[in-house]
């Protein structure tokens, strides 16, 4: 049980990537009053939580309504997560890539902070895969939701402390951590891809 909780935490930490969101937050809120910065951070977390909770609760129902087996979605999700992880490892790191995204002040909490920095496509897919109705009980899914909210809470606290963290690790440090998370995510993605393919062909046989 404990091992499962640790795995879920690591997966959600990797796809949400709290550390990688700090340079994005700092770059997009530089020069703003501290109260505005805190408001943007709070709204970004609340929006991200709403989006991810929607996918946690309704994601599988949408798939079933479209007659898409969860095993196929798991394989596709594993492939997308793998590609996402590879961009974190070999391409521009998440902070470098998302800092380049432009938006006006009124949209900062939504874009690029909430989407795609915090509630990334990889995070949306991960919460669906971690709450498969056929594999996990309601209690298990509730625990997963709690872990997801805990990661978001940590993300919020890190954003509030962003100035000190940025001074400590710098942009280079954030990029290194993002690439390490990408490597972990790649291993998880390969596992999801292989399990999805195996389950799909098992169901077909």
Contact map, one row per residue, 1 for C-alpha under 8 A:
1111100000000000000000000000000000000000000000000000000000000000000000000000000000000000000000000000000000000000000000000000000000000000000000000000000000000000000000000000000000000000000000000000000000000
1111110000000000000000000000000000000000000000000000000000000000000000000000000000000000000000000000000000000000000000000000000000000000000000000000000000000000000000000000000000000000000000000000000000000
1111111000000000000000000000000000000000000000000000000000000000000000000000000000000000000000000000000000000000000000000000000000000000000000000000000000000000000000000000000000000000000000000000000000000
1111111100000000000000000000000000000000000000000000000000000000000000000000000000000000000000000000000000000000000000000000000000000000000000000000000000000000000000000000000000000000000000000000000000000
1111111110000000000000000000000000000000000000000000000000000000000000000000000000000000000000000000000000000000000000000000000000000000000000010000000000000000000000000000000000000000000000000000000000000
0111111111000000000000000000000000000000000000000000000000000000000000000000000000000000000000000000000000000000000000000000000000000000000000000000000000000000000000000000000000000000000000000000000000000
0011111111100000000000000000000000000000000000000000000000000000000000000000000000000000000000000000000000000000000000000000000000000000000000000000000000000000000000000000000000000000000000000000000000000
0001111111110000000000000000000000000000000000000000000000000000000000000000000000000000000000000000000000000000000000000000000001000000000000010010000000000000000000000000000000000000000000000000000000000
0000111111111000000000000000000000000000000000000000000000000000000000000000000000000000000000000000000000000000000000000000000000000000000000000011001000000000000000000000000000000000000000000000000000000
0000011111111100000000000000000000000000000000000000000000000000000000000000000000000000000000000000000000000000000000000000000000000000000000000000000000000000000000000000000000000000000000000000000000000
0000001111111110000000000000000000000000000000000000000000000000000000000000000000000000000000000000000000000000000000000000010000000000000000000000000000000000000000000000000000000000100100000000000000000
0000000111111111100000000000000000000000000000000000000000000000000000000000000000000000000000000000000000000000000000000010011000000000000000000001001000000000000000000000000000000000000000000000000000000
0000000011111111110000000000000000000000000000000000000000000000000000000000000000000000000000000000000000000000000000000000000000000000000000000000001000000000000000000000000000000000000000000000000000000
0000000001111111100000000000000000000000000000000000000000000000000000000000000000000000000000000000000000000000000000000000000000000000000000000000000000000000000000000000000000001101100000000000000000000
0000000000111111100000000000000000000000000000000000000000000000000000000000000000000000000000000000000000000000000000010110010000000000000000000000000000000000000000000000000000000000100000000000000000000
0000000000011111110000000000000000000000000000000000000000000000000000000000000000000000000000000000000000000000000011110110000000000000000000000000001100000000000000000000000000000000000000000000000000000
0000000000011111111110000000000000000000000000000000000000000000000000000000000000000000000000000000000000000000000001000000000000000000000000000000000000000000000000000000000001001000000000000000000000000
0000000000001001111111000000000000000000000000000000000000000000000000000000000000000000000000000000000000000000000001000000000000000000000000000000001101100100000000000000000000000000000000000000000000000
0000000000000000111111000000000000000000000000000000000000000000000000000000000000000000000000000000000000000000000000000000000000000000000000000000000000100100000000000000010011000000000000000000000000000
0000000000000000111111110000000000000000000000000000000000000000000000000000000000000000000001100000000000000000000010000000000000000000000000000000000000000000000000000000011011000000000000000000000000000
0000000000000000111111111000000000000000000000000000000000000000000000000000000000000000000001100000000000000000100011000000000000000000000000000000000000000010000000000000000000000000000000000000000000000
0000000000000000011111111100000000000000000000000000000000000000000000000000000000000000000000100000000000000000000000000000000000000000000000000000000000000110010001000000010000000000000000000000000000000
0000000000000000000111111110000000000000000000000000000000000000000000000000000000000000000000100010000000000000000000000000000000000000000000000000000000000000000001000010010000000000000000000000000000000
0000000000000000000111111111000000000000000000000000000000000000000000000000000000000000000000100110000000000001100010000000000000000000000000000000000000000000000000000000000000000000000000000000000000000
0000000000000000000011111111100000000000100000000000000000000000000000000000000000000000000000000000000000000000100000000000000000000000000000000000000000000010010000000000000000000000000000000000000000000
0000000000000000000001111111110000000000000000000000000000000000000000000000000000000000000000000000000000000000000000000000000000000000000000000000000000000000011000000000000000000000000000000000000000000
0000000000000000000000111111110000000000000000000000000000000000000000000000000000000000000000000010000000000000000000000000000000000000000000000000000000000000000000000000000000000000000000000000000000000
0000000000000000000000011111110000000000000000000000000000000000000000000000000000000000000000000010000000010000000000000000000000000000000000000000000000000000000000000000000000000000000000000000000000000
0000000000000000000000001111111100001000000000000000000000000000000000000000000000000000000000000000000000000000000000000000000000000000000000000000000000000000000000000000000000000000000000000000000000000
0000000000000000000000000111111100000000000000000000000000000000000000000000000000000000000000000000000000000000000000000000000000000000000000000000000000000000000000000000000000000000000000000000000000000
0000000000000000000000000000111110000000000000000000000000000000000000000000000000000000000000000000000000000000000000000000000000000000000000000000000000000000000000000000000000000000000000000000000000000
0000000000000000000000000000111111011000000000000000000000000000000000000000000000000000000000000000000000000000000000000000000000000000000000000000000000000000000000000000000000000000000000000000000000000
0000000000000000000000000000001111111000000000000000000000000000000000000000000000000000000000000000000000000000000000000000000000000000000000000000000000000000000000000000000000000000000000000000000000000
0000000000000000000000000000000111111100000000000000000000000000000000000000000000000000000000000000000000000000000000000000000000000000000000000000000000000000000000000000000000000000000000000000000000000
0000000000000000000000000000000011111110000000000000000000000000000000000000000000000000000000000000000000000000000000000000000000000000000000000000000000000000000000000000000000000000000000000000000000000
0000000000000000000000000000000111111111000000000000000000000000000000000000000000000000000000000000000000000000000000000000000000000000000000000000000000000000000000000000000000000000000000000000000000000
0000000000000000000000000000100111111111100000000000000000000000000000000000000000000000000000000000000000000000000000000000000000000000000000000000000000000000000000000000000000000000000000000000000000000
0000000000000000000000000000000001111111110000000000000000000000000000000000000000000000000000000000000000000000000000000000000000000000000000000000000000000001000000000000000000000000000000000000000000000
0000000000000000000000000000000000111111111000000000000000000000000000000000000000000000000000000000000000000000000000000000000000000000000000000000000000000000000000000000000000000000000000000000000000000
0000000000000000000000000000000000011111111100000000000000000000000000000000000000000000000000000000000000011000000000000000000000000000000000000000000000000000000000000000000000000000000000000000000000000
0000000000000000000000001000000000001111111110000000000000000000000000000000000000000000000000000000000000001000000000000000000000000000000000000000000000010011000000000000000000000000000000000000000000000
0000000000000000000000000000000000000111111111000000000000000000000000000000000000000000000000000000000000000000000000000000000000000000000000000000000000010000000000000000000000000000000000000000000000000
0000000000000000000000000000000000000011111111100000000000000000000000000000000000000000000000000000000000001100000000000000000000000000000000000000000000000000000000000000000000000000000000000000000000000
0000000000000000000000000000000000000001111111110000000000000000000000000000000000000000000000000000000000001100110000000000000000000000000000000000000000000000000000000000000000000000000000000000000000000
0000000000000000000000000000000000000000111111111000000000000000000000000000000000000000000000000000000000000000010001000000000000000000000000000000000110110000000000000000000000000000000000000000000000000
0000000000000000000000000000000000000000011111111100000000000000000000000000000000000000000000000000000000000000000000000000000000000000000000000000000000000000000000000000000000000000000000000000000000000
0000000000000000000000000000000000000000001111111110000000000000000000000000000000000000000000000000000000001100010000000000000000000000000000000000000000000000000000000000000000000000000000000000000000000
0000000000000000000000000000000000000000000111111111000000000000000000000000000000000000000000000000000000000000011001100000000000000000000000000000000000000000000000000000000000000000000000000000000000000
0000000000000000000000000000000000000000000011111111100000000000000000000000000000000000000000000000000000000000000000100000000000000000000000000000100100000000000000000000000000000000000000000000000000000
0000000000000000000000000000000000000000000001111111110000000000000000000000000000000000000000000000000000000000000000000000000000000000000000000000000000000000000000000000000000000000000000000000000000000
0000000000000000000000000000000000000000000000111111111000000000000000000000000000000000000000000000000000000000000000100001000000000000000000000000000000000000000000000000000000000000000000000000000000000
0000000000000000000000000000000000000000000000011111111100000000000000000000000000000000000000000000000000000000000000100011001000000000000000000000000000000000000000000000000000000000000000000000000000000
0000000000000000000000000000000000000000000000001111111110000000000000000000000000000000000000000000000000000000000000000000000000000000000000001000000000000000000000000000000000000000000000000000000000000
0000000000000000000000000000000000000000000000000111111111100000000000000000000000000000000000000000000000000000000000000000000000000000000000000000000000000000000000000000000000000000000000000000000000000
0000000000000000000000000000000000000000000000000011111111110000000000000000000000000000000000000000000000000000000000000001101100000000000000000000000000000000000000000000000000000000000000000000000000000
0000000000000000000000000000000000000000000000000001111111110000000000000000000000000000000000000000000000000000000000000001001100100000000000001000000000000000000000000000000000000000000000000000000000000
0000000000000000000000000000000000000000000000000000111111110000000000000000000000000000000000000000000000000000000000000000000000000000000000000000000000000000000000000000000000000000000000000000000000000
0000000000000000000000000000000000000000000000000000011111111100000000000000000000000000000000000000000000000000000000000000000000000000000000000000000000000000000000000000000000000000000000000000000000000
0000000000000000000000000000000000000000000000000000011111111110000000000000000000000000000000000000000000000000000000000000000100000000000000000000000000000000000000000000000000000000000000000000000000000
0000000000000000000000000000000000000000000000000000001111111111000001000000000000000000000000000000000000000000000000000000000100011000000000000000000000000000000000000000000000000000000000000000000000000
0000000000000000000000000000000000000000000000000000000001111111100000000000000000000000000000000000000000000000000000000000000000000000000000000000000000000000000000000000000000000000000000000000000000000
0000000000000000000000000000000000000000000000000000000001111111110000000000000000000000000000000000000000000000000000000000000000000000000000000000000000000000000000000000000000000000000000000000000000000
0000000000000000000000000000000000000000000000000000000000111111111111000000000000000000000000000000000000000000000000000000000000000000000000000000000000000000000000000000000000000000000000000000000000000
0000000000000000000000000000000000000000000000000000000000011111111111000000000000000000000000000000000000000000000000000000000000000000000000000000000000000000000000000000000000000000000000000000000000000
0000000000000000000000000000000000000000000000000000000000001111111100000000000000000000000000000000000000000000000000000000000000000000000000000000000000000000000000000000000000000000000000000000000000000
0000000000000000000000000000000000000000000000000000000000000111111100000000000000000000000000000000000000000000000000000000000000000000000000000000000000000000000000000000000000000000000000000000000000000
0000000000000000000000000000000000000000000000000000000000000011111110000000000000000000000000000000000000000000000000000000000000000000000000000000000000000000000000000000000000000000000000000000000000000
0000000000000000000000000000000000000000000000000000000000000011111111011000000000000000000000000000000000000000000000000000000000000000000000000000000000000000000000000000000000000000000000000000000000000
0000000000000000000000000000000000000000000000000000000000000011001111111000000000000000000000000000000000000000000000000000000000000000000000000000000000000000000000000000000000000000000000000000000100000
0000000000000000000000000000000000000000000000000000000000010011000111111100000000000000000000000000000000000000000000000000000010010000000000000000000000000000000000000000000000000000000000000001000000000
0000000000000000000000000000000000000000000000000000000000000000000011111110000000000000000000000000000000000000000000000000000000000000000000000000000000000000000000000000000000000000000000000011101100000
0000000000000000000000000000000000000000000000000000000000000000000111111111000000000000000000000000000000000000000000000000000000000000000000000000000000000000000000000000000000000000000000000001100100000
0000000000000000000000000000000000000000000000000000000000000000000111111111100000000000000000000000000000000000000000000000000000000000000000000000000000000000000000000000000000000000000000000001000000000
0000000000000000000000000000000000000000000000000000000000000000000001111111110000000000000000000000000000000000000000000000000010000000000000000000000000000000000000000000000000000000000000011011000000000
0000000000000000000000000000000000000000000000000000000000000000000000111111111000000000000000000000000000000000000000000000000000000000000000000000000000000000000000000000000000000000000000011111100000000
0000000000000000000000000000000000000000000000000000000000000000000000011111111100000000000000000000000000000000000000000000000000000000000000000000000000000000000000000000000000000000000000001000000000000
0000000000000000000000000000000000000000000000000000000000000000000000001111111110000000000000000000000000000000000000000100110000000000000000000000000000000000000000000000000000000000000010011000000000000
0000000000000000000000000000000000000000000000000000000000000000000000000111111111000000000000000000000000000000000000000000000000000000000000000000000000000000000000000000000000000000000111111001000000000
0000000000000000000000000000000000000000000000000000000000000000000000000011111111100000000000000000000000000000000000000000000000000000000000000000000000000000000000000000000000000000000011001000000000000
0000000000000000000000000000000000000000000000000000000000000000000000000001111111110000000000000000000000000000000000000100000000000000000000000000000000000000000000000000000000000000000000000000000000000
0000000000000000000000000000000000000000000000000000000000000000000000000000111111111000000000000000000000000000000000000100000000000000000000000000000000000000000000000000000000000000110010000000000000000
0000000000000000000000000000000000000000000000000000000000000000000000000000011111111100000000000000000000000000000000000000000000000000000000000000000000000000000000000000000000000000110011000000000000000
0000000000000000000000000000000000000000000000000000000000000000000000000000001111111110000000000000000000000000000000000000000000000000000000000000000000000000000000000000000000000000000000000000000000000
0000000000000000000000000000000000000000000000000000000000000000000000000000000111111111000000000000000000000000000000000100000000000000000000000000000000000000000000000000000000000100000000000000000000000
0000000000000000000000000000000000000000000000000000000000000000000000000000000011111111100000000000000000000000000000000000000000000000000000000000000000000000000000000000000000001110110000000000000000000
0000000000000000000000000000000000000000000000000000000000000000000000000000000001111111111000000000000000000000000000000000000000000000000000000000000000000000000000000000000000000110010000000000000000000
0000000000000000000000000000000000000000000000000000000000000000000000000000000000111111111110000000000000000000000000000000000000000000000000000000000000000000000000000000000000000100000000000000000000000
0000000000000000000000000000000000000000000000000000000000000000000000000000000000011111111111000000000000000000000000000000000000000000000000000000000000000000000000000000000001101100000000000000000000000
0000000000000000000000000000000000000000000000000000000000000000000000000000000000001111111110000000000000000000000000000000000000000000000000000000000000000000000000000000000001110110000000000000000000000
0000000000000000000000000000000000000000000000000000000000000000000000000000000000000111111110000000000000000000000000000000000000000000000000000000000000000000000000000000000000100000000000000000000000000
0000000000000000000000000000000000000000000000000000000000000000000000000000000000000111111110000000000000000000000000000000000000000000000000000000000000000000000000000000000000000000000000000000000000000
0000000000000000000000000000000000000000000000000000000000000000000000000000000000000011111111011000000000000000000000000000000000000000000000000000000000000000000000000000000000000000000000000000000000000
0000000000000000000000000000000000000000000000000000000000000000000000000000000000000011111111111000000000000000000000000000000000000000000000000000000000000000000000000000001001100000000000000000000000000
0000000000000000000110000000000000000000000000000000000000000000000000000000000000000001000111111100000000000000000010000000000000000000000000000000000000000000000000000000001001000000000000000000000000000
0000000000000000000111110000000000000000000000000000000000000000000000000000000000000000000011111110000000000000000000000000000000000000000000000000000000000000000000000010011000000000000000000000000000000
0000000000000000000000000000000000000000000000000000000000000000000000000000000000000000000111111111000000000000000000000000000000000000000000000000000000000000000000000000001000000000000000000000000000000
0000000000000000000000000000000000000000000000000000000000000000000000000000000000000000000111111111100000000000000000000000000000000000000000000000000000000000000000000000000000000000000000000000000000000
0000000000000000000000010000000000000000000000000000000000000000000000000000000000000000000001111111100000000001000010000000000000000000000000000000000000000000000000000000000000000000000000000000000000000
0000000000000000000000110011000000000000000000000000000000000000000000000000000000000000000000111111110000000000000000000000000000000000000000000000000000000000000000000000000000000000000000000000000000000
0000000000000000000000000000000000000000000000000000000000000000000000000000000000000000000000011111110000000000000000000000000000000000000000000000000000000000000000000000000000000000000000000000000000000
0000000000000000000000000000000000000000000000000000000000000000000000000000000000000000000000001111111000000001000000000000000000000000000000000000000000000000000000000000000000000000000000000000000000000
0000000000000000000000000000000000000000000000000000000000000000000000000000000000000000000000000011111100000001000000000000000000000000000000000000000000000000000000000000000000000000000000000000000000000
0000000000000000000000000000000000000000000000000000000000000000000000000000000000000000000000000000111110110011000000000000000000000000000000000000000000000000000000000000000000000000000000000000000000000
0000000000000000000000000000000000000000000000000000000000000000000000000000000000000000000000000000011111110000000000000000000000000000000000000000000000000000000000000000000000000000000000000000000000000
0000000000000000000000000000000000000000000000000000000000000000000000000000000000000000000000000000001111110000000000000000000000000000000000000000000000000000000000000000000000000000000000000000000000000
0000000000000000000000000000000000000000000000000000000000000000000000000000000000000000000000000000000111111000000000000000000000000000000000000000000000000000000000000000000000000000000000000000000000000
0000000000000000000000000000000000000000000000000000000000000000000000000000000000000000000000000000001111111110000000000000000000000000000000000000000000000000000000000000000000000000000000000000000000000
0000000000000000000000000001000000000001000000000000000000000000000000000000000000000000000000000000001111111111100000000000000000000000000000000000000000000000000000000000000000000000000000000000000000000
0000000000000000000000000000000000000001101100100000000000000000000000000000000000000000000000000000000001111111110000000000000000000000000000000000000000000000000000000000000000000000000000000000000000000
0000000000000000000000000000000000000000001100100000000000000000000000000000000000000000000000000000000000111111111000000000000000000000000000000000000000000000000000000000000000000000000000000000000000000
0000000000000000000000000000000000000000000000000000000000000000000000000000000000000000000000000000001000111111111100000000000000000000000000000000000000000000000000000000000000000000000000000000000000000
0000000000000000000000010000000000000000000000000000000000000000000000000000000000000000000000000100111000011111111110000000000000000000000000000000000000000000000000000000000000000000000000000000000000000
0000000000000000000010011000000000000000000100000000000000000000000000000000000000000000000000000000000000011111111111000000000000000000000000000000000000000000000000000000000000000000000000000000000000000
0000000000000000000000000000000000000000000110110000000000000000000000000000000000000000000000000000000000001111111111100000000000000000000000000000000000000000000000000000000000000000000000000000000000000
0000000000000000000000000000000000000000000000010000000000000000000000000000000000000000000000000000000000000111111111110000000000000000000000000000000000000000000000000000000000000000000000000000000000000
0000000000000000000000000000000000000000000000000000000000000000000000000000000000000000000000000000000000000011111111111000000000000000000000000000000000000000000000000000000000000000000000000000000000000
0000000000000001000110010000000000000000000000000000000000000000000000000000000000000000000001000100000000000001111111110000000000000000000000000000000000000000000000000000000000000000000000000000000000000
0000000000000001110010000000000000000000000010010000000000000000000000000000000000000000000000000000000000000000111111110010000000000000000000000000000000000000000000000000000000000000000000000000000000000
0000000000000001000000000000000000000000000000011011000000000000000000000000000000000000000000000000000000000000011111111111000000000000000000000000000000000000000000000000000000000000000000000000000000000
0000000000000011000000000000000000000000000000000000000000000000000000000000000000000000000000000000000000000000001111111111000000000000000000000000000000000000000000000000000000000000000000000000000000000
0000000000000000000000000000000000000000000000000000000000000000000000000000000000000000000000000000000000000000000100111111100000000000000000000000000000000000000000000000000000000000000000000000000000000
0000000000000011000000000000000000000000000000000000000000000000000000000000100110010000000000000000000000000000000000111111110000000000000000000000000000000000000000000000000000000000000000000000000000000
0000000000010011000000000000000000000000000000000001000000000000000000000000000000000000000000000000000000000000000001111111111000000000000000000000000000000000000000000000000000000000000000000000000000000
0000000000000000000000000000000000000000000000000011001100000000000000000000000000000000000000000000000000000000000000111111111100000000000000000000000000000000000000000000000000000000000000000000000000000
0000000000000000000000000000000000000000000000000000001000000000000000000000100000000000000000000000000000000000000000001111111110000000000000000000000000000000000000000000000000000000000000000000000000000
0000000000110010000000000000000000000000000000000000000000000000000000000000100000000000000000000000000000000000000000000111111111000000000000000000000000000000000000000000000000000000000000000000000000000
0000000000010000000000000000000000000000000000000001001100000000000000000000000000000000000000000000000000000000000000000011111111100000000000010000000000000000000000000000000000000000000000000000000000000
0000000000000000000000000000000000000000000000000000001100110000000000000000000000000000000000000000000000000000000000000001111111110000000000000000000000000000000000000000000000000000000000000000000000000
0000000000000000000000000000000000000000000000000000000000000000000001000100000000000000000000000000000000000000000000000000111111110000000000000000000000000000000000000000000000000000000000000000000000000
0000000100000000000000000000000000000000000000000000000000000000000000000000000000000000000000000000000000000000000000000000011111110000000010010000000000000000000000000000000000000000000000000000000000000
0000000000000000000000000000000000000000000000000000000100000000000000000000000000000000000000000000000000000000000000000000001111111011000110010000000000000000000000000000000000000000000000000000000000000
0000000000000000000000000000000000000000000000000000000000010000000001000000000000000000000000000000000000000000000000000000000111111111000000000000000000000000000000000000000000000000000000000000000000000
0000000000000000000000000000000000000000000000000000000000010000000000000000000000000000000000000000000000000000000000000000000000111111110000000000000000000000000000000000000000000000000000000000000000000
0000000000000000000000000000000000000000000000000000000000000000000000000000000000000000000000000000000000000000000000000000000000011111000000000000000000000000000000000000000000000000000000000000000000000
0000000000000000000000000000000000000000000000000000000000000000000000000000000000000000000000000000000000000000000000000000000000111111100000000000000000000000000000000000000000000000000000000000000000000
0000000000000000000000000000000000000000000000000000000000000000000000000000000000000000000000000000000000000000000000000000000000111111111110000000000000000000000000000000000000000000000000000000000000000
0000000000000000000000000000000000000000000000000000000000000000000000000000000000000000000000000000000000000000000000000000000000001011111110000000000000000000000000000000000000000000000000000000000000000
0000000000000000000000000000000000000000000000000000000000000000000000000000000000000000000000000000000000000000000000000000000000001001111111000000000000000000000000000000000000000000000000000000000000000
0000000000000000000000000000000000000000000000000000000000000000000000000000000000000000000000000000000000000000000000000000000000000001111111100000000000000000000000000000000000000000000000000000000000000
0000000000000000000000000000000000000000000000000000000000000000000000000000000000000000000000000000000000000000000000000000000000100001111111110000000000000000000000000000000000000000000000000000000000000
0000000000000000000000000000000000000000000000000000000000000000000000000000000000000000000000000000000000000000000000000000000001100001111111111000000000000000000000000000000000000000000000000000000000000
0000000000000000000000000000000000000000000000000000000000000000000000000000000000000000000000000000000000000000000000000000000000000000011111111100000000000000000000000000000000000000000000000000000000000
0000000000000000000000000000000000000000000000000000000000000000000000000000000000000000000000000000000000000000000000000000000000000000001111111110000000000000000000000000000000000000000000000000000000000
0000100100000000000000000000000000000000000000000000000000000000000000000000000000000000000000000000000000000000000000000000001001100000000111111111000000000000000000000000000000000000000000000000000000000
0000000000000000000000000000000000000000000000000000100100000000000000000000000000000000000000000000000000000000000000000000000000000000000011111111100000000000000000000000000000000000000000000000000000000
0000000000000000000000000000000000000000000000000000000000000000000000000000000000000000000000000000000000000000000000000000000000000000000001111111110000000000000000000000000000000000000000000000000000000
0000000110000000000000000000000000000000000000000000000000000000000000000000000000000000000000000000000000000000000000000000000000000000000000111111111000000000000000000000000000000000000000000000000000000
0000000010010000000000000000000000000000000000000000000000000000000000000000000000000000000000000000000000000000000000000000000000000000000000011111111100000000000000000000000000000000000000000000000000000
0000000000000000000000000000000000000000000000001000000000000000000000000000000000000000000000000000000000000000000000000000000000000000000000001111111110000000000000000000000000000000000000000000000000000
0000000000000000000000000000000000000000000000000000000000000000000000000000000000000000000000000000000000000000000000000000000000000000000000000111111111000000000000000000000000000000000000000000000000000
0000000010011001010000000000000000000000000000000000000000000000000000000000000000000000000000000000000000000000000000000000000000000000000000000011111111100000000000000000000000000000000000000000000000000
0000000000000001010000000000000000000000000010001000000000000000000000000000000000000000000000000000000000000000000000000000000000000000000000000001111111110000000000000000000000000000000000000000000000000
0000000000000000000000000000000000000000000010000000000000000000000000000000000000000000000000000000000000000000000000000000000000000000000000000000111111111000000000000000000000000000000000000000000000000
0000000000000000010000000000000000000000000000000000000000000000000000000000000000000000000000000000000000000000000000000000000000000000000000000000011111111100000000000000000000000000000000000000000000000
0000000000000000011000000000000000000000000010000000000000000000000000000000000000000000000000000000000000000000000000000000000000000000000000000000001111111110000000000000000000000000000000000000000000000
0000000000000000000000000000000000000000110010000000000000000000000000000000000000000000000000000000000000000000000000000000000000000000000000000000000111111111000000000000000000000000000000000000000000000
0000000000000000000000000000000000000000000000000000000000000000000000000000000000000000000000000000000000000000000000000000000000000000000000000000000011111111100000000000000000000000000000000000000000000
0000000000000000011001000000000000000000000000000000000000000000000000000000000000000000000000000000000000000000000000000000000000000000000000000000000001111111110010000000000000000000000000000000000000000
0000000000000000000011001000000000000000100000000000000000000000000000000000000000000000000000000000000000000000000000000000000000000000000000000000000000111111110000000000000000000000000000000000000000000
0000000000000000000000000000000000000100100000000000000000000000000000000000000000000000000000000000000000000000000000000000000000000000000000000000000000011111111000000000000000000000000000000000000000000
0000000000000000000000000000000000000000000000000000000000000000000000000000000000000000000000000000000000000000000000000000000000000000000000000000000000001111111110000000000000000000000000000000000000000
0000000000000000000001001100000000000000000000000000000000000000000000000000000000000000000000000000000000000000000000000000000000000000000000000000000000000111111111000000000000000000000000000000000000000
0000000000000000000000000100000000000000000000000000000000000000000000000000000000000000000000000000000000000000000000000000000000000000000000000000000000000001111111100000000000000000000000000000000000000
0000000000000000000000000000000000000000000000000000000000000000000000000000000000000000000000000000000000000000000000000000000000000000000000000000000000000000111111110000000000000000000000000000000000000
0000000000000000000000000000000000000000000000000000000000000000000000000000000000000000000000000000000000000000000000000000000000000000000000000000000000000100111111111100000000000000000000000000000000000
0000000000000000000001100000000000000000000000000000000000000000000000000000000000000000000000000000000000000000000000000000000000000000000000000000000000000000011111111110000000000000000000000000000000000
0000000000000000000000000000000000000000000000000000000000000000000000000000000000000000000000000000000000000000000000000000000000000000000000000000000000000000001111111100000000000000000000000000000000000
0000000000000000000000000000000000000000000000000000000000000000000000000000000000000000000000000000000000000000000000000000000000000000000000000000000000000000000111111100000000000000000000000000000000000
0000000000000000000000000000000000000000000000000000000000000000000000000000000000000000000000000000000000000000000000000000000000000000000000000000000000000000000011111111110000000000000000000000000000000
0000000000000000000000000000000000000000000000000000000000000000000000000000000000000000000000000000000000000000000000000000000000000000000000000000000000000000000011111111110000000000000000000000000000000
0000000000000000000000100000000000000000000000000000000000000000000000000000000000000000000000100000000000000000000000000000000000000000000000000000000000000000000001001111111000000000000000000000000000000
0000000000000000000000000000000000000000000000000000000000000000000000000000000000000000000000000000000000000000000000000000000000000000000000000000000000000000000000001111111100000000000000000000000000000
0000000000000000000000000000000000000000000000000000000000000000000000000000000000000000000000000000000000000000000000000000000000000000000000000000000000000000000000001111111110000000000000000000000000000
0000000000000000001101100000000000000000000000000000000000000000000000000000000000000000000000100000000000000000000000000000000000000000000000000000000000000000000000001111111111000000000000000000000000000
0000000000000000000100000000000000000000000000000000000000000000000000000000000000000000000011110000000000000000000000000000000000000000000000000000000000000000000000000011111111100000000000000000000000000
0000000000000000000000000000000000000000000000000000000000000000000000000000000000000000000000000000000000000000000000000000000000000000000000000000000000000000000000000001111111110000000000000000000000000
0000000000000000001100000000000000000000000000000000000000000000000000000000000000000000000000000000000000000000000000000000000000000000000000000000000000000000000000000000111111111000000000000000000000000
0000000000000000101100000000000000000000000000000000000000000000000000000000000000000001100011000000000000000000000000000000000000000000000000000000000000000000000000000000011111111100000000000000000000000
0000000000000000000000000000000000000000000000000000000000000000000000000000000000000001110010000000000000000000000000000000000000000000000000000000000000000000000000000000001111111110000000000000000000000
0000000000000000000000000000000000000000000000000000000000000000000000000000000000000000100000000000000000000000000000000000000000000000000000000000000000000000000000000000000111111111000000000000000000000
0000000000000100100000000000000000000000000000000000000000000000000000000000000000001001000000000000000000000000000000000000000000000000000000000000000000000000000000000000000011111111100000000000000000000
0000000000000100000000000000000000000000000000000000000000000000000000000000000000011111100000000000000000000000000000000000000000000000000000000000000000000000000000000000000001111111110000000000000000000
0000000000000000000000000000000000000000000000000000000000000000000000000000000000001100100000000000000000000000000000000000000000000000000000000000000000000000000000000000000000111111111000000000000000000
0000000000000100000000000000000000000000000000000000000000000000000000000000000000000000000000000000000000000000000000000000000000000000000000000000000000000000000000000000000000011111111100000000000000000
0000000000100110000000000000000000000000000000000000000000000000000000000000000011001000000000000000000000000000000000000000000000000000000000000000000000000000000000000000000000001111111110000000000000000
0000000000000000000000000000000000000000000000000000000000000000000000000000000011001100000000000000000000000000000000000000000000000000000000000000000000000000000000000000000000000111111111000000000000000
0000000000000000000000000000000000000000000000000000000000000000000000000000000000000000000000000000000000000000000000000000000000000000000000000000000000000000000000000000000000000011111111100000000000000
0000000000100000000000000000000000000000000000000000000000000000000000000000010000000000000000000000000000000000000000000000000000000000000000000000000000000000000000000000000000000001111111110000000000000
0000000000000000000000000000000000000000000000000000000000000000000000000000111011000000000000000000000000000000000000000000000000000000000000000000000000000000000000000000000000000000111111111000000000000
0000000000000000000000000000000000000000000000000000000000000000000000000000011001000000000000000000000000000000000000000000000000000000000000000000000000000000000000000000000000000000011111111100000000000
0000000000000000000000000000000000000000000000000000000000000000000000000000010000000000000000000000000000000000000000000000000000000000000000000000000000000000000000000000000000000000001111111110000000000
0000000000000000000000000000000000000000000000000000000000000000000000000110110000000000000000000000000000000000000000000000000000000000000000000000000000000000000000000000000000000000000111111111000000000
0000000000000000000000000000000000000000000000000000000000000000000000000111111000000000000000000000000000000000000000000000000000000000000000000000000000000000000000000000000000000000000011111111100000000
0000000000000000000000000000000000000000000000000000000000000000000000000010000000000000000000000000000000000000000000000000000000000000000000000000000000000000000000000000000000000000000001111111110000000
0000000000000000000000000000000000000000000000000000000000000000000000100110000000000000000000000000000000000000000000000000000000000000000000000000000000000000000000000000000000000000000000111111111000000
0000000000000000000000000000000000000000000000000000000000000000000001111110010000000000000000000000000000000000000000000000000000000000000000000000000000000000000000000000000000000000000000011111111100000
0000000000000000000000000000000000000000000000000000000000000000000000110010000000000000000000000000000000000000000000000000000000000000000000000000000000000000000000000000000000000000000000001111111110000
0000000000000000000000000000000000000000000000000000000000000000000000000000000000000000000000000000000000000000000000000000000000000000000000000000000000000000000000000000000000000000000000000111111111000
0000000000000000000000000000000000000000000000000000000000000000000000100000000000000000000000000000000000000000000000000000000000000000000000000000000000000000000000000000000000000000000000000011111111100
0000000000000000000000000000000000000000000000000000000000000000000010110000000000000000000000000000000000000000000000000000000000000000000000000000000000000000000000000000000000000000000000000001111111110
0000000000000000000000000000000000000000000000000000000000000000000000000000000000000000000000000000000000000000000000000000000000000000000000000000000000000000000000000000000000000000000000000000111111111
0000000000000000000000000000000000000000000000000000000000000000000000000000000000000000000000000000000000000000000000000000000000000000000000000000000000000000000000000000000000000000000000000000011111111
0000000000000000000000000000000000000000000000000000000000000000000000000000000000000000000000000000000000000000000000000000000000000000000000000000000000000000000000000000000000000000000000000000001111111
0000000000000000000000000000000000000000000000000000000000000000000000000000000000000000000000000000000000000000000000000000000000000000000000000000000000000000000000000000000000000000000000000000000111111
0000000000000000000000000000000000000000000000000000000000000000000000000000000000000000000000000000000000000000000000000000000000000000000000000000000000000000000000000000000000000000000000000000000011111
